[in-house]
Amino acid sequence: MKYIHSLELALARVGLAAIVVIILIGGLGRALGHPVIWSLEIAMVIFAWISMFAIDYAFQTRNHIGIDAITRLLPQWVQHLLVWISELIILAFLLCGVWYGYNFTWTTHHQTLPVTEISLAWLNSAVPTGCLLMTFTSLSFLLNGCRKQQSLQEMEEPCS
């Protein structure tokens, strides 16, 4: 599982660098009078995918925003129960995202992007794939007793 998490983070980093290069090429081409018309479509597809990888990374490390002003006032056992309940709600939402995202991707797979004529499935499949990755993350969190996991940087640092 650690390998998959590291791969997701590496793909997100490479994708972000690719977007910067593609948009830069598109902008320079336009400034020089030779627009690279495919640059925005390709950047859009890459952005959809890196967004899902980055969201899953934040989900793995539990770095999403959370407002705990009220829950901190409750007893520890109630706080833990609320973490379980919220994680189960998140899991249900993610499973809906996988199901409906897959169905939407399948429904639109024959359509293409206008400039590049790449199947729209390359863009749309980022959502169900990202939801599936987050489903595995959520299940892992639940199976570990809803305990906060270490970040990848903490896992990769050598012991002193």
C-alpha positions as CSV (number, residue, x, y, z in Angstrom):
1,M,0.0,0.0,0.0
2,K,2.9,2.3,0.8
3,Y,4.2,1.8,-2.8
4,I,0.8,2.9,-4.2
5,H,0.7,6.0,-2.0
6,S,4.2,7.0,-3.1
7,L,3.3,6.4,-6.8
8,E,0.3,8.6,-6.5
9,L,2.3,11.4,-5.0
10,A,5.0,11.0,-7.7
11,L,2.4,11.1,-10.4
12,A,0.8,14.2,-9.0
13,R,4.2,15.9,-8.9
14,V,5.1,14.9,-12.4
15,G,1.6,15.9,-13.6
16,L,1.9,19.3,-12.0
17,A,5.2,19.9,-13.7
18,A,3.7,18.7,-17.0
19,I,0.9,21.2,-16.7
20,V,3.3,24.0,-16.1
21,V,5.3,23.1,-19.2
22,I,2.2,22.6,-21.4
23,I,0.6,25.8,-20.4
24,L,4.0,27.7,-20.9
25,I,4.3,26.2,-24.3
26,G,0.8,27.1,-25.2
27,G,1.3,30.7,-23.9
28,L,4.6,31.2,-25.7
29,G,3.1,29.7,-28.9
30,R,0.2,32.1,-28.8
31,A,2.5,35.1,-28.1
32,L,4.7,34.1,-31.1
33,G,1.6,33.8,-33.3
34,H,1.6,30.0,-33.5
35,P,-0.9,28.8,-30.9
36,V,-0.7,25.3,-29.6
37,I,-4.4,24.6,-29.6
38,W,-4.3,21.3,-27.8
39,S,-2.5,22.6,-24.7
40,L,-5.5,23.6,-22.7
41,E,-7.3,20.2,-23.3
42,I,-4.3,18.2,-22.3
43,A,-3.7,20.4,-19.3
44,M,-7.3,20.0,-18.3
45,V,-7.1,16.1,-18.4
46,I,-3.9,16.1,-16.4
47,F,-5.3,18.5,-13.9
48,A,-8.3,16.3,-13.3
49,W,-6.0,13.3,-12.6
50,I,-3.5,15.1,-10.4
51,S,-6.3,16.7,-8.4
52,M,-7.6,13.2,-7.6
53,F,-4.1,12.0,-6.6
54,A,-3.5,15.0,-4.5
55,I,-6.9,14.8,-2.8
56,D,-6.2,11.1,-2.0
57,Y,-2.8,12.0,-0.6
58,A,-4.4,14.7,1.7
59,F,-7.0,12.1,2.7
60,Q,-4.2,9.5,3.5
61,T,-2.4,12.0,5.7
62,R,-5.6,13.4,7.2
63,N,-4.7,16.9,6.1
64,H,-8.2,18.0,5.0
65,I,-9.8,20.8,6.8
66,G,-11.7,19.9,9.8
67,I,-13.7,22.0,12.3
68,D,-13.5,20.4,15.7
69,A,-14.5,23.3,17.9
70,I,-17.7,21.6,19.1
71,T,-16.4,18.0,19.1
72,R,-13.5,18.9,21.4
73,L,-16.0,19.8,24.1
74,L,-17.4,16.2,24.0
75,P,-16.0,13.2,25.9
76,Q,-13.2,11.3,24.2
77,W,-15.4,8.2,23.5
78,V,-18.0,10.4,21.8
79,Q,-15.3,12.1,19.7
80,H,-14.0,8.7,18.6
81,L,-17.6,7.5,17.8
82,L,-18.1,10.6,15.7
83,V,-14.9,9.9,13.8
84,W,-16.2,6.4,13.0
85,I,-19.6,7.8,11.9
86,S,-18.1,10.5,9.7
87,E,-15.7,8.0,8.1
88,L,-18.6,5.7,7.3
89,I,-20.5,8.6,5.7
90,I,-17.4,9.5,3.7
91,L,-17.0,5.9,2.6
92,A,-20.7,5.7,1.5
93,F,-20.2,9.0,-0.5
94,L,-17.0,7.6,-2.1
95,L,-18.7,4.4,-3.1
96,C,-21.5,6.5,-4.8
97,G,-18.7,8.5,-6.5
98,V,-17.2,5.3,-7.9
99,W,-20.6,3.9,-9.0
100,Y,-22.0,7.1,-10.6
101,G,-18.6,8.2,-11.9
102,Y,-18.1,4.9,-13.6
103,N,-21.6,5.0,-15.1
104,F,-21.1,8.5,-16.3
105,T,-17.7,7.6,-17.8
106,W,-19.2,4.7,-19.6
107,T,-22.1,6.8,-20.9
108,T,-19.7,9.4,-22.4
109,H,-16.8,7.2,-23.4
110,H,-17.7,7.5,-27.1
111,Q,-17.6,11.3,-27.0
112,T,-14.3,13.1,-27.7
113,L,-12.7,16.3,-26.7
114,P,-13.1,18.8,-29.5
115,V,-9.5,19.7,-30.4
116,T,-7.5,16.6,-29.6
117,E,-10.3,14.1,-30.3
118,I,-9.2,12.1,-27.2
119,S,-12.0,10.1,-25.7
120,L,-13.9,12.0,-22.9
121,A,-13.4,8.9,-20.8
122,W,-9.8,10.0,-20.1
123,L,-11.1,13.1,-18.4
124,N,-14.2,11.6,-16.8
125,S,-12.5,8.5,-15.4
126,A,-10.4,10.6,-13.0
127,V,-13.4,10.9,-10.7
128,P,-14.3,7.3,-10.2
129,T,-10.6,6.3,-10.1
130,G,-9.9,9.0,-7.4
131,C,-13.0,7.9,-5.5
132,L,-11.8,4.3,-5.6
133,L,-8.4,5.2,-4.4
134,M,-10.0,7.2,-1.5
135,T,-12.3,4.2,-0.8
136,F,-9.2,2.1,-0.2
137,T,-7.7,4.9,2.0
138,S,-11.0,5.1,4.0
139,L,-11.2,1.3,4.4
140,S,-7.6,1.3,5.6
141,F,-8.4,4.0,8.1
142,L,-11.4,2.1,9.4
143,L,-9.5,-1.2,9.6
144,N,-6.8,0.6,11.6
145,G,-9.4,1.7,14.2
146,C,-9.7,5.2,12.9
147,R,-6.3,6.2,14.1
148,K,-4.4,8.9,12.3
149,Q,-1.8,7.5,10.0
150,Q,1.7,8.9,9.6
151,S,2.3,11.1,6.6
152,L,4.4,9.6,3.8
153,Q,7.3,11.9,4.7
154,E,7.3,10.6,8.3
155,M,7.2,7.0,7.0
156,E,10.1,7.6,4.6
157,E,12.4,9.3,7.0
158,P,15.1,7.1,8.4
159,C,15.2,6.4,12.1
160,S,17.9,8.4,13.9
